[in-house]
Amino acid sequence: MAIVTRRRFLSGLTASCASAGAASTLGAAPAAARPLDEVMERGRLRVAVYREFPPFSFQRDGTLVGIDVDLARAIAGKLGVKADIYEQIPGETVSDDLRVAVWRGSLFGGELADIMMHIPYDKRFGLMNPEAVLFGPYHQEVFALARDPQRVRSAVLATLPDEPIAVEIDSVPDFFLLGLQGGRLRSRIIHCPTPEAAIEKLTAGEAAAVLAPLSQVQAALGTRMEQFPVTTVTLPGMMTSSWNIGMATKENSRDLAYSIGDAVTALTEDGTMAKIFAAYGVTHTPPPLVE
């Protein structure tokens, strides 16, 4: 169960920024990620996606699917090569994931990825990881409240009633609710291993609301959003309530990053990006940088 993966984009990001400098000193690089010319020559783009991370990358009937998987294939198509996609087991921090996937590799060996999907596109985080290049922001994520309207009549967080609310354990929504109004709802929080599990609590009537990233809420609820209204929210006092999602490659592969960035722009402009997200029940929100 890839719990760390699903909450790394905020709470995990802080730890990554603190530890990235130390992480860069571990081990020697076995092989370099291939820059553009080599990718084109081989006819293959090797892509790392997170394991068990619906709706972005997950197994369905033995087949790897998801938004990031479909996007990786579309990008490879724009480059005129095949997509070679594999699942990356999450480490303790995003910096660990970058080290293993794109610039140093695993201590147990194996081929590096040319790019890794679903990396926070954050300037500070990028500066703390000089061995990698962050690029190609393709989606802006926000938090959302899904609720049973008979039990939670308003989506204003400050007025949440004394009803059980489900969150992913150790996530930013968890930390936010634990401290909200002096811990008023502390005893009403239901901790779940994933946002999807939290949604199950809501639909089963065990929780009156769920606070989680919008994309995961939308995908998990599907057509049930008519029964359980979903509203985007901000979390006052937390590090951020929205963040951009992009990709990463090794520092010496900037030419590859530029070409893929152009592909992302083209896929956004021609509507392909929105269709990929919609196929999994998610609304695509282009980051301000690529609108």
For each residue, the residues with C-beta under 8 A, 3 or more apart:
1: 52 193 194
2: 5 6 50 51 52 53 89 90
3: 6 7 168 169 170 193 194
4: 7 8 12 90 91 92
5: 2 8 50 51 52 53 90
6: 2 3 53 168 171 194 195 216
7: 3 4 10 11 12 168 170 171 172
8: 4 5 11 12 13 16 90 93 94 97 120
9: 12 13 94 120 141 213 243 245
10: 7 13 14 171 172 238 239 240 243
11: 7 8 14 15 170 171 172 175
12: 4 7 8 9 15 16 92 93 94
13: 8 9 10 16 17 94 120 122 125 239
14: 10 11 17 18 239
15: 11 12 18 19 92 93
16: 8 12 13 19 20 93 94 95 96 125 128 129
17: 13 14 20 95 124 125 128
18: 14 15
19: 15 16 22 23 93 95
20: 16 17 23 24 93 95 125 128 129
21: 24 25 128
22: 19 25 26
23: 19 20 26 93 95 96 99
24: 20 21 99 129 130 131
25: 21 22
26: 22 23 99 104
27: 104 107
28: 104
29: 32 103 104 105
30: 104 105 109 112
31: 105 111 112
32: 29 112 250 252 253
33: 102 103 112 113 114 115 249 250 252 253 256
34: 38 39 42 46 114 253 256
35: 38 39 252 253 254 255 256
36: 39 40 253 255 256 259
37: 40 41 255
38: 34 35 41 42
39: 34 35 36 42 44 45 79 81 114 256
40: 36 37 43 79 80 81
41: 37 38
42: 34 38 39 81
43: 40 81 82
44: 39 81 82 83 84
45: 39 72 75 76 79 81 82 83 84 114 115
46: 34 84 85 86 111 112 113 114 115
47: 72 76 83 84 85 86 113 114 115 116 117
48: 85 86 87 88 101 102 113 115 116 117
49: 53 56 57 64 66 68 69 72 85 86 87 88 116 117 118
50: 2 5 53 56 57 68 87 88 90 97 117 118
51: 2 5 57 87 88 89 90
52: 1 2 5 57 58 59 87
53: 2 5 6 49 50 56 57 58 66 68 118
54: 57 58 66 196 216 219 220
55: 58 66 67 215 216 219 280 281 282
56: 49 50 53 66 67 68 69 117 118 215
57: 49 50 51 52 53 54 64 65 66 67 68 69 87 117 118
58: 52 53 54 55 64 65 66
59: 52 62 63 64 65
60: 63 65
61:
62: 59
63: 59 60
64: 49 57 58 59 69 85 87
65: 57 58 59 60 69 70
66: 49 53 54 55 56 57 58 69 70 280
67: 55 56 57 70 71 215 276 277 279 280 282
68: 49 50 53 56 57 71 72 117 118
69: 49 56 57 64 65 66 72 73 85
70: 65 66 67 73 74 276 279
71: 67 68 74 75 117 138 267 273 276
72: 45 47 49 68 69 75 76 83 85 115 117
73: 69 70 76 77 83 85
74: 70 71 77 78 263 267 272 276
75: 45 71 72 78 79 83 260 263 264 267
76: 45 47 72 73 79 81 82 83
77: 73 74 80 83
78: 74 75 263 266 267
79: 39 40 45 75 76 259 260 263
80: 40 77
81: 39 40 42 43 44 45 76
82: 43 44 45 76
83: 44 45 47 72 73 75 76 77
84: 44 45 46 47
85: 46 47 48 49 64 69 72 73
86: 46 47 48 49 113
87: 48 49 50 51 52 57 64
88: 48 49 50 51 97 100 101 113 116
89: 2 51
90: 2 4 5 8 50 51 97
91: 4 96 97 99 100
92: 4 12 15 96
93: 8 12 15 16 19 20 23 96 97
94: 8 9 12 13 16 97 98 119 120 125
95: 16 17 19 20 23 98 99 128 129
96: 16 23 91 92 93 99 100
97: 8 50 88 90 91 93 94 100 101 116 119
98: 94 95 101 102 103 116 119 129 131 132 248
99: 23 24 26 91 95 96 102 103 104 131
100: 88 91 96 97 104 105 106
101: 48 88 97 98 112 113 116 248
102: 33 48 98 99 112 113 114 115 116 132 248 249 250
103: 29 33 98 99 112 131 132 250 251
104: 26 27 28 29 30 99 100 131
105: 29 30 31 100 109 110 111 112
106: 100 109 110
107: 27
108:
109: 30 105 106
110: 105 106
111: 31 46 105
112: 30 31 32 33 46 101 102 103 105 250
113: 33 46 47 48 86 88 101 102 116
114: 33 34 39 45 46 47 102 249 253 256
115: 33 45 46 47 48 72 102 247 248 249 256 257 260
116: 47 48 49 88 97 98 101 102 113 119 247 248 249
117: 47 48 49 50 56 57 68 71 72 247
118: 49 50 53 56 57 68 245 247
119: 94 97 98 116 134 245 246 247 248
120: 8 9 13 94 125 134 243 244 245 246
121: 126 134 135 136 137 243 244 245 246 287 289
122: 13 125 126 134 243 244
123: 126 127
124: 17 127 128
125: 13 16 17 20 94 120 122 128 129 134
126: 121 122 123 129 132 133 134
127: 123 124 130
128: 16 17 20 21 95 124 125
129: 16 20 24 95 98 125 126 132 134 248
130: 24 127 251
131: 24 98 99 103 104 250 251
132: 98 102 103 126 129 248 249 250 251
133: 126 248 249 250 251 253 254 257
134: 119 120 121 122 125 126 129 246 247 248
135: 121 246 247 248 249 257 258 260 261
136: 121 246 247 257 260 261 264
137: 121 140 244 245 246 264 287 289 290
138: 71 245 246 247 264 268 273 286 287 290
139: 215 244 245 277 284 285 286 287
140: 137 242 243 244 245 285 286 287 288
141: 9 213 214 215 242 243 244 245 285
142: 213 214 232 233 241 242 285
143: 172 173 211 212 213 214 232 233 234 235 241 242
144: 211 212 213 214 217 218 230 231 232 233
145: 152 155 157 209 210 211 230 231 233
146: 199 202 209 210 212 217 221 225 228 229 230
147: 151 152 155 202 208 209 210 228 229 231
148: 151 152 202 205 208 209 228
149: 152 153 228 229
150:
151: 147 148 161 163 208 209
152: 145 147 148 149 155 160 161 163 208 209
153: 149 161
154: 159
155: 145 147 152 229 231 233
156: 159 160
157: 145 160 180 211 233 235
158: 180 181
159: 154 156
160: 152 156 157 163 165 180 185 209
161: 151 152 153 208
162: 185 188
163: 151 152 160 188 207 208 209
164: 188 189 190 201 206 207 208
165: 160 177 185 188 189 190 207 208 209 210 211
166: 189 190 191 192 197 198 199 201 202 206 207 209 210
167: 171 173 174 177 189 190 191 192 198 210 211 212
168: 3 6 7 171 173 174 191 192 193 194 195 197 198 212
169: 3 174 191 192 193
170: 3 7 11 174 175
171: 6 7 10 11 167 168 174 175 212
172: 7 10 11 143 175 176 235 238 239
173: 143 167 168 176 177 211 212 235
174: 167 168 169 170 171 177 178 189 191
175: 11 170 171 172 178 179 238
176: 172 173 179 180 211 235 237 238
177: 165 167 173 174 180 185 186 189 211
178: 174 175 183 186 189
179: 175 176 182 183 237
180: 157 158 160 176 177 183 184 185
181: 158 184 185
182: 179
183: 178 179 180 186
184: 180 181
185: 160 162 165 177 180 181 188 189
186: 177 178 183 189
187:
188: 162 163 164 165 185
189: 164 165 166 167 174 177 178 185 186
190: 164 165 166 167 198 201 206 207
191: 166 167 168 169 174
192: 166 167 168 169 195 197 198 200 201
193: 1 3 168 169 197
194: 1 3 6 168 197 198 216
195: 6 168 192 198 199 210 212 213 216 217 220
196: 54 199 200 216 220
197: 166 168 192 193 194 200 201
198: 166 167 168 190 192 194 195 201 202 207 210 212
199: 146 166 195 196 202 203 210 212 217 220 221
200: 192 196 197 203 204 220
201: 164 166 190 192 197 198 204 206 207 210
202: 146 147 148 166 198 199 205 206 207 208 209 210 228
203: 199 200 221 224 228
204: 200 201
205: 148 202
206: 164 166 190 201 202
207: 163 164 165 166 190 198 201 202 210
208: 147 148 151 152 161 163 164 165 202
209: 145 146 147 148 151 152 160 163 165 166 202
210: 145 146 147 165 166 167 195 198 199 201 202 207 217
211: 143 144 145 157 165 167 173 176 177 233
212: 143 144 146 167 168 171 173 195 198 199 216 217
213: 9 141 142 143 144 195 216 217
214: 141 142 143 144 217 218 230 232 282 283
215: 55 56 67 139 141 218 219 277 282 283
216: 6 54 55 194 195 196 212 213 219 220
217: 144 146 195 199 210 212 213 214 220 221 230
218: 144 214 215 221 222 225 230 281 282 283
219: 54 55 215 216 222 280 281 282
220: 54 195 196 199 200 216 217
221: 146 199 203 217 218 224 225 228 230 281
222: 218 219 225 281
223: 226
224: 203 221 227 228
225: 146 218 221 222 228 229 230
226: 223
227: 224
228: 146 147 148 149 202 203 221 224 225
229: 146 147 149 155 225
230: 144 145 146 214 217 218 221 225
231: 144 145 147 155
232: 142 143 144 214
233: 142 143 144 145 155 157 211 241
234: 143 241
235: 143 157 172 173 176 238 241
236:
237: 176 179
238: 10 172 175 176 235 241
239: 10 13 14 172
240: 10 243
241: 142 143 233 234 235 238
242: 140 141 142 143
243: 9 10 120 121 122 140 141 240
244: 120 121 122 137 139 140 141 287 288 289
245: 9 118 119 120 121 137 138 139 140 141 287
246: 119 120 121 134 135 136 137 138 287
247: 115 116 117 118 119 134 135 136 138 257 260
248: 98 101 102 115 116 119 129 132 133 134 135
249: 33 102 114 115 116 132 133 135 253 254 256 257 260
250: 32 33 102 103 112 131 132 133 253
251: 103 130 131 132 133 254
252: 32 33 35
253: 32 33 34 35 36 114 133 249 250 256 257
254: 35 133 249 251 257 258
255: 35 36 37 258 259
256: 33 34 35 36 39 114 115 249 253 259 260
257: 115 133 135 136 247 249 253 254 260 261
258: 135 254 255 261 262
259: 36 79 255 256 262 263
260: 75 79 115 135 136 247 249 256 257 263 264
261: 135 136 257 258 264 265
262: 258 259 265 266
263: 74 75 78 79 259 260 266 267
264: 75 136 137 138 260 261 267 268 273 290
265: 261 262 268 269 290
266: 78 262 263 269 270
267: 71 74 75 78 263 264 270 272 273 276
268: 138 264 265 272 273 274 286 290
269: 265 266
270: 266 267
271: 274 275
272: 74 267 268 275 276
273: 71 138 264 267 268 276 277 284 286
274: 268 271 277 278 284
275: 271 272 278 279
276: 67 70 71 74 267 272 273 279 280 284
277: 67 139 215 273 274 280 282 283 284
278: 274 275 281 282 283 284
279: 67 70 275 276
280: 55 66 67 219 276 277
281: 55 218 219 221 222 278
282: 55 67 214 215 218 219 277 278
283: 214 215 218 277 278
284: 139 273 274 276 277 278
285: 139 140 141 142
286: 138 139 140 268 273 290 291
287: 121 137 138 139 140 244 245 246 290 291
288: 140 244 291
289: 121 137 244
290: 137 138 264 265 268 286 287
291: 286 287 288
